[in-house]
Amino acid sequence: MKSGMADSPVSQVTFQNPVTSDTVPPVVSFTSPADGSSVRRWVTFTVAASDNVAVKSVKFSVDGQAIATVTSGPYTASYNFRRSSLGRHVVTAVATDSSGNTRSVSISVYR
């Protein structure tokens, strides 16, 4: 005993903490209306959204302006095009999963 401690075997313990991170974005697609549809007044947009863990929300926008955030299915949002300009309008749905991964899809509709 050189340091005043008895000789004792040394044990090494290794902890393994498996970290699994969800890096897979949700899958999202418009089910109605069809891309290229003509619209007049109120239109209801519907998307199918799924994820390998969980879909947290789907955000809808028309021409870049948010119109709705839906947190459970069915994922639908309505918009009144009555005062919109004639021509093409881009409708986008952004699905976000519980890990923050996102995927967007857009269609064009015409008034």
N, C-alpha and C positions, 0 to 999 in steps of 0.2 A: 504494500500500500504506500504509494508515493504521495498521494494527495489526501490521504485520510479517508478514501472511499474504497470499499471492497470491490474486487473485480466482479463484474456482473455481465452477463451476455447482453449484447445490444440487439434490440429488435427494430426492424424497420416496418412501418405500417404505411401502406399506400391506400389512399382513398380515391375511389373512382366515382365521380359525379357525372353521369352521362348527361350532357347538355344537348337537348334536341331543340333546334330552332326551326320554326316553320318558315320556309323560304318560298313556298309554292303559292303563287297568287290565285285568287278565285277565278272561276270561269264565269263569264257573263255574256248574254246574247239577247237581243231584242226578239220578242215573240210577236209583238204587234205594236204599231202598225208595221207594214213591210217598208223596207228602204225604198225611197222614191215615191211614196204615197202622196196623194193630194189631200190636204186638210182644209177645213173651213173654220169651225168654231171650236168647241171643246173636243179634245182628243185625249184618250187615255193610253198612256205608254205602259207596256208590260215587258219586263225582262225576266229571264231565267238566270238565277245566280246560284252557284254551288262552290264549295271549297272542301279541301281535304280535312280541315278542322272545323271551322264555322264561319259563316258570313256575318259580319258585324253590321254592315249597312250598305245601301245602294243610294247614291246621290244622283239625282237627275238635274240636267240643265238644258236650256234652250238658248242657242246662240251665246253660250258662255254665262248666262244668268241662271243661278240656282233656282229651281222651282220646288224641289222636295228632297227630303232625306227619309228613307224608309228603313226601319231596323228589323223587320221580320216579313216573311213572305205572306201573301204574294207581293212581289215587288212591282208596284204600280204607282203612277203619278199622272195627274191630269193637268192640261194646260189649255187656256182659251186663246186661240189664234185670231180672234175677231179683230183686234186692233193691231195685229202684226202686219208688217209690210208684205206686199205681194212678192213672191219669189221663193228662193231656197232658204230653209232654216235647218240648222244642225242641232240634233237632239243627242245628248251624250248621257250615258249611264256609267258611273264609276262604282265598282264593287270593292269593298274593303273587308279583309278578313280580320279575325281576332288578333293576329300578329302584326297588323298594319300593312300587309301586302295589298297592292291594288292592281286592278286591271280595268281598262275602260273600253267602251265600244260606242260607236256613233252611227247614226243613220241620218239621212237627209229626207225632209218632208217639204212639200211645196204648197204654197197658198196662192 
